[in-house]
Amino acid sequence: VELQFHNFADFVNAARHGLMVAVRGPRGTGGEVSRLVEKRLREVAKPDQLDPRTDLYTYGKSNSSHFFAVIDGYLDGLTNFGVSPHKLPRVVVFEGRDQWVEEETELTVEQLSSDLEKLPKLWKSKDGPYGTVLWMMRNTELSFYYHHDWCIKLCGPEVGPYVLPALMAGFGLYYSYAFLRLIPALVRAL
């Protein structure tokens, strides 16, 4: 399915599993769905070819069965699902109406078939306050591993794994000390 402004909300709000690939530009206005995107979607969907121009896609009720769609990555609202128009193509998997999975490095078009096997282990995203907490936890984890890898590259594999935890412990102790020193001043002010 090619998603556009008029049918995007229906696709997202449907209570079904859907796999969406955001690409550069819609089909009809100068952009083209790349051969790679089309090839990877066909590998995952495994359609039956009825004739040279017609494919039959079968959808089951299992969690591994998805409705497939391609969308213009510049469409308004995609940033709410973690899709930046500057980093296309991107894959988003909808797991029902209120939950989706997007991961820039772990869920890619290039390795779509094998990346879908990682789906149960990837962070889920949601709307609302709970979704915001999940987003903060996910970004904290990503930031930690990014800086952890940077410390290993900078300090070497012998010392590097201990640098970031030591720095975090040091900052934690310092801020705890500063907060504890602030408590008597707050009590006196009351």
C-alpha positions as CSV (number, residue, x, y, z in Angstrom):
1,V,0.0,0.0,0.0
2,E,1.2,3.5,-0.7
3,L,0.4,5.8,2.2
4,Q,-0.4,9.4,1.7
5,F,-1.9,12.1,3.9
6,H,-5.5,10.9,3.4
7,N,-4.9,7.2,4.4
8,F,-2.0,7.5,6.8
9,A,-4.2,7.9,9.9
10,D,-6.3,4.9,8.9
11,F,-3.1,2.7,8.6
12,V,-1.8,3.9,12.0
13,N,-5.1,3.6,13.9
14,A,-6.0,0.2,12.5
15,A,-5.8,-2.5,15.2
16,R,-3.4,-4.6,13.3
17,H,0.3,-5.2,12.7
18,G,1.8,-3.0,10.0
19,L,5.2,-2.5,8.6
20,M,5.8,0.9,7.1
21,V,8.9,2.1,5.1
22,A,9.4,5.8,4.8
23,V,11.3,6.8,1.6
24,R,12.3,9.9,-0.2
25,G,9.3,11.2,-2.1
26,P,6.0,9.6,-3.1
27,R,5.8,7.5,-6.3
28,G,3.6,9.9,-8.3
29,T,5.5,13.1,-7.8
30,G,9.0,12.4,-9.0
31,G,10.3,10.2,-6.3
32,E,10.6,6.5,-6.8
33,V,10.5,3.6,-4.3
34,S,14.0,2.2,-4.6
35,R,14.6,-1.3,-6.0
36,L,16.2,-2.2,-2.6
37,V,13.1,-1.2,-0.6
38,E,10.8,-3.1,-3.0
39,K,13.1,-6.1,-3.0
40,R,13.3,-6.3,0.8
41,L,9.5,-5.9,1.2
42,R,8.9,-8.7,-1.2
43,E,11.4,-10.9,0.6
44,V,9.5,-10.4,3.9
45,A,6.0,-10.5,2.5
46,K,6.6,-13.5,0.2
47,P,3.7,-12.8,-2.2
48,D,2.4,-15.4,-4.6
49,Q,2.7,-14.1,-8.2
50,L,-0.5,-14.7,-10.1
51,D,0.7,-13.2,-13.3
52,P,3.6,-10.8,-14.3
53,R,1.7,-7.7,-13.1
54,T,-0.3,-9.2,-10.1
55,D,0.9,-10.4,-6.7
56,L,-1.3,-12.0,-4.0
57,Y,-0.4,-11.1,-0.4
58,T,-1.8,-13.3,2.3
59,Y,-2.3,-11.9,5.8
60,G,-2.7,-14.1,8.8
61,K,-3.6,-13.4,12.4
62,S,-0.1,-14.1,13.8
63,N,2.1,-11.4,15.2
64,S,4.6,-12.1,12.4
65,S,2.0,-11.2,9.7
66,H,2.1,-7.5,8.7
67,F,0.4,-5.2,6.4
68,F,3.0,-3.5,4.3
69,A,3.1,0.1,3.3
70,V,5.5,2.7,1.7
71,I,5.2,6.4,2.7
72,D,6.8,9.7,1.7
73,G,9.3,10.3,4.5
74,Y,8.6,14.0,4.3
75,L,5.0,13.7,5.3
76,D,3.9,15.8,8.3
77,G,3.6,13.7,11.5
78,L,6.2,11.1,10.8
79,T,8.6,12.7,13.3
80,N,6.1,11.6,16.0
81,F,7.1,8.0,15.1
82,G,10.8,8.7,15.1
83,V,11.2,9.2,11.4
84,S,13.4,12.1,10.3
85,P,13.2,13.2,6.7
86,H,17.0,13.5,6.8
87,K,17.6,9.8,7.6
88,L,15.7,7.9,5.0
89,P,14.7,5.1,4.3
90,R,13.4,4.2,7.7
91,V,11.3,1.3,8.9
92,V,8.5,1.5,11.5
93,V,6.6,-1.5,12.7
94,F,3.2,-0.9,14.2
95,E,2.1,-3.5,16.8
96,G,-1.6,-2.7,17.0
97,R,-3.1,0.7,17.5
98,D,-1.1,2.3,20.3
99,Q,2.4,0.8,20.0
100,W,5.2,0.9,17.5
101,V,8.9,0.0,17.1
102,E,11.4,2.2,15.3
103,E,15.1,1.8,15.6
104,E,17.6,3.6,13.3
105,T,20.4,1.1,13.6
106,E,18.6,-2.2,14.6
107,L,15.6,-2.0,12.2
108,T,16.9,-1.2,8.7
109,V,15.7,-1.7,5.1
110,E,19.1,-3.2,4.1
111,Q,18.7,-6.1,6.6
112,L,14.9,-6.1,7.0
113,S,14.3,-9.8,7.1
114,S,16.9,-10.5,9.8
115,D,16.1,-7.2,11.7
116,L,12.5,-8.3,12.0
117,E,13.7,-11.2,14.1
118,K,15.1,-8.7,16.6
119,L,11.7,-7.1,17.0
120,P,10.8,-8.7,20.4
121,K,14.0,-7.3,21.9
122,L,13.7,-3.8,20.7
123,W,12.2,-0.8,22.6
124,K,8.5,-0.3,22.1
125,S,7.1,3.3,21.7
126,K,3.8,4.6,22.8
127,D,1.8,7.8,23.1
128,G,1.2,9.6,26.3
129,P,3.1,10.0,29.6
130,Y,4.1,6.3,29.7
131,G,5.5,6.6,26.1
132,T,7.5,9.7,27.2
133,V,9.1,7.7,30.0
134,L,9.9,4.8,27.6
135,W,11.4,7.3,25.2
136,M,13.6,8.8,27.9
137,M,14.7,5.4,29.1
138,R,15.5,4.3,25.6
139,N,17.5,7.5,24.8
140,T,19.4,7.2,28.1
141,E,20.4,3.6,27.2
142,L,21.4,4.7,23.7
143,S,23.4,7.6,25.1
144,F,25.2,5.4,27.6
145,Y,26.2,2.8,25.0
146,Y,27.3,5.5,22.6
147,H,29.6,7.1,25.2
148,H,30.7,3.7,26.6
149,D,31.9,2.7,23.1
150,W,33.6,6.1,22.7
151,C,35.5,5.6,26.0
152,I,36.6,2.1,24.9
153,K,37.9,3.6,21.6
154,L,39.7,6.4,23.4
155,C,41.1,4.5,26.4
156,G,41.5,1.0,24.9
157,P,39.7,-2.2,25.8
158,E,41.6,-2.7,29.1
159,V,40.6,0.6,30.8
160,G,37.8,1.9,28.6
161,P,34.9,-0.2,30.0
162,Y,35.5,1.3,33.4
163,V,35.8,5.0,32.5
164,L,32.2,5.9,32.0
165,P,30.8,4.0,35.0
166,A,33.6,5.7,37.1
167,L,32.7,9.1,35.8
168,M,29.0,8.5,36.4
169,A,29.7,7.4,40.0
170,G,31.9,10.4,40.6
171,F,29.2,12.8,39.3
172,G,26.5,11.0,41.3
173,L,28.5,11.3,44.5
174,Y,29.3,15.0,43.8
175,Y,25.6,15.9,43.2
176,S,24.5,13.9,46.2
177,Y,27.0,15.8,48.4
178,A,25.9,19.1,46.9
179,F,22.2,18.2,47.5
180,L,22.9,17.1,51.1
181,R,24.7,20.4,51.8
182,L,21.7,22.3,50.5
183,I,19.2,20.6,52.9
184,P,20.2,22.5,56.0
185,A,19.9,25.8,54.2
186,L,16.4,24.9,53.0
187,V,15.4,23.9,56.6
188,R,16.7,27.2,58.0
189,A,14.8,29.1,55.3
190,L,11.5,27.6,56.5
